[in-house]
Amino acid sequence: MLQPIITQFLSGFSVVAILVIASLGLAIIFGVAGVINMAHGEFIMVGAYVAAVVGQLGGNTFIAIPVAFVVVGLIGLAIERGIIQWIYDRPLETLLATWGVGIGLQVIVKLIFGPELYYVGAPKMLDGAFRMIGLLPFPYYRLFLIILAIVMMALTFYVIFKTDFGLKVRAVRRNRGIAGCLGVDTAKVDMMIFTFGSGLAGVAGAALAPIKSVSPPMGFPYAVDSYMVLVLGGVGNLWGVVAGSTVIGEAETVLSFLYNNVIGKLLVFLFIVIIIRVVPKGLFGYYERR
Amino acid sequence: MEARKKMAAAGGGAGIHRAPMIPLWALVIGLGIVLAIGTYPYYGQAYVMSLLGKFLCYAIFALSIDLIWGFAGILSLGQAVYFGIGAYFVALSLKINYALDHPTRYGGKIPDFMEWNGLTELPGFMEPLVSLPFAIAMALIVPTLFAFLFGVITFKRHIYGVYCAVITLAESLILQDGIIEYQAYTGGFNGITDYSNYGNASFLWFILAITVLCFIAGRLLTHSRVGTVLKSIRDNDVRAEFMGYNVANYRIFVFCVSAFMAAAAGAMYAAWVGLVSFLDAGPVFSIEAVIWTAVGGRGTVIGPFVGAFLVKGAEFFLSGVLQWTWQLIMGGLFIFVVLVMRDGVVGTIANWVRRRQKGSMAQIVEEADQKAHDRQADWRPESAPGTTREI
């Protein structure tokens, strides 16, 4: 009994990686710009379609990831300039507006690509799996996802903590008014951060395309999962993303194995509710201030 | 001093000017609409009649969202959970009763979807649902208790706003997944259908009566002292807390009322339409209802009714013509309402009328400001330091 659970625990790390990849962009947008981006799932979906197109043109995931970052980032930029910039001061309404954006993106994608599913293959060199003694085969692509999650985290940490732009971002995060008084162009920081976050969502889509069939409604569950990660981990702290993803990913994998998918989800949900009942700001939410 | 006397005279001691519960012209129009819907079965088409009953249920559902969102500032994206639970209880009960009289192909006296999934007899925990009154009671009580539990867990710890929205969203997603997963008990992907529903004129009157009751209840609630406290919580919960109100309890109360209404709407919906599926408990339906409320005008009791009828009506009559464009229009509508028409249809009209009556919006705001300032100045004791300091 114990051995399979340990196996599940190890394979759970790839779920954790998927959650980290999917929720990182949202954590940035939600944590810094304060926008509740319900179109996040659709950004991921567009990223996956970019990967599908790149695949059709003969590229692979390694090429698709930067392309998706740019394409979805630009879409995010357009949406920020067109819609979000007017409603930064009304967070709950950004939720409604971005939900509308999400519906729009779904319809447009369905119109261009049709309602059928697309399949994106993993790169040749990542085909196959390695086998540890007594354990389930572990696909190379999952290993790649774990590495990608680590790289993305490292990249985001670098941008936020080591660059000039990151300094401004943190200043705006801590105290928007004072940062503005000291000459930080807060509107521009919001714009850049929304673009960056959208780009990360695009990367997530491109990376997740090979493990999931690509279709217009594929994004929504990822968006909900990402929000749960943020609620559990705490908004405004990157370690919260790691903590939230780890707890949710591992718990869901093991519980789904022990019972079934829905019970696993339900138990994880109850667990999250209990945790935020104890620590309302999330596991790493000390950053959050009013 | 002078101002205080004037205020006391005008407000009958209360000092607050209240709008009448329902103005006369609104009463006349409302009665007209109720009569028009009530007599519809005599002159209209059956198809439109079935839509009317459906829309009334949607309208009550939208009102339940407006009560918590428009009046108390709690945005729930999982209100369909309560609608869905109510609907499923009633639908299950009707289906079980239907199966008793209409044996399935293999002679089983259980709902067909249970037979398809390998059940040979009604599961024990569903036995009580044979009694329809019990099912209706459960359909109303279970969601309310559920909402109470949810409120105690979250509102007592000051979890609201975005967090509440996300948690309720996840809640409804899980319920939807659960319904699909446990298809032996819920009909799964196909939902529960093919039972004898109440699609006649008298049930339409019943729905209409409940709708009017819900409207009056909503109006009473929002115009009472509790309603005023709720609005103050919506506008500034920290201050309301400092004023000595137990913010969490007020929130829990209104959340339970709202869940009760949503459950009632769901129960009637199941009995009227004769088809309940996982979509009626899912996040998409919840969020759609939030759009109706926003389009109609949140913070007004009539807004949700207008919004539900407008959006749903447009959908039924236009989606056939426009097909895929319809969804795009829905998305655009969302953005439009948030960016431009923040007060919804009703709110925009009300603002327009007010402007016509009193001149420009700026003037109205200025007047209200002045009034508030007068009142505050009046409340301040004359000798208090800081009120009249010479510079």
HADDOCK unambig.tbl for C-alpha pairs under 7 A between the chains (distance, minus, plus):
assign (segid A and resid 92 and name CA) (segid B and resid 162 and name CA) 6.75 0.50 0.50
assign (segid A and resid 93 and name CA) (segid B and resid 338 and name CA) 6.37 0.50 0.50
assign (segid A and resid 96 and name CA) (segid B and resid 334 and name CA) 6.45 0.50 0.50
assign (segid A and resid 97 and name CA) (segid B and resid 334 and name CA) 5.74 0.50 0.50
assign (segid A and resid 97 and name CA) (segid B and resid 335 and name CA) 4.55 0.50 0.50
assign (segid A and resid 97 and name CA) (segid B and resid 338 and name CA) 6.18 0.50 0.50
assign (segid A and resid 100 and name CA) (segid B and resid 331 and name CA) 3.84 0.50 0.50
assign (segid A and resid 100 and name CA) (segid B and resid 332 and name CA) 6.14 0.50 0.50
assign (segid A and resid 100 and name CA) (segid B and resid 334 and name CA) 5.22 0.50 0.50
assign (segid A and resid 100 and name CA) (segid B and resid 335 and name CA) 5.82 0.50 0.50
assign (segid A and resid 101 and name CA) (segid B and resid 331 and name CA) 6.21 0.50 0.50
assign (segid A and resid 103 and name CA) (segid B and resid 327 and name CA) 6.98 0.50 0.50
assign (segid A and resid 103 and name CA) (segid B and resid 328 and name CA) 6.77 0.50 0.50
assign (segid A and resid 103 and name CA) (segid B and resid 331 and name CA) 5.38 0.50 0.50
assign (segid A and resid 104 and name CA) (segid B and resid 328 and name CA) 5.21 0.50 0.50
assign (segid A and resid 104 and name CA) (segid B and resid 331 and name CA) 5.52 0.50 0.50
assign (segid A and resid 107 and name CA) (segid B and resid 327 and name CA) 6.94 0.50 0.50
assign (segid A and resid 107 and name CA) (segid B and resid 328 and name CA) 6.38 0.50 0.50
assign (segid A and resid 224 and name CA) (segid B and resid 170 and name CA) 6.44 0.50 0.50
assign (segid A and resid 227 and name CA) (segid B and resid 166 and name CA) 6.55 0.50 0.50
assign (segid A and resid 231 and name CA) (segid B and resid 163 and name CA) 6.59 0.50 0.50
assign (segid A and resid 262 and name CA) (segid B and resid 177 and name CA) 6.46 0.50 0.50
assign (segid A and resid 262 and name CA) (segid B and resid 178 and name CA) 5.82 0.50 0.50
assign (segid A and resid 266 and name CA) (segid B and resid 174 and name CA) 6.51 0.50 0.50
assign (segid A and resid 277 and name CA) (segid B and resid 153 and name CA) 6.53 0.50 0.50
assign (segid A and resid 277 and name CA) (segid B and resid 154 and name CA) 6.55 0.50 0.50
assign (segid A and resid 277 and name CA) (segid B and resid 157 and name CA) 6.34 0.50 0.50
assign (segid A and resid 280 and name CA) (segid B and resid 157 and name CA) 6.89 0.50 0.50
assign (segid A and resid 280 and name CA) (segid B and resid 159 and name CA) 6.49 0.50 0.50
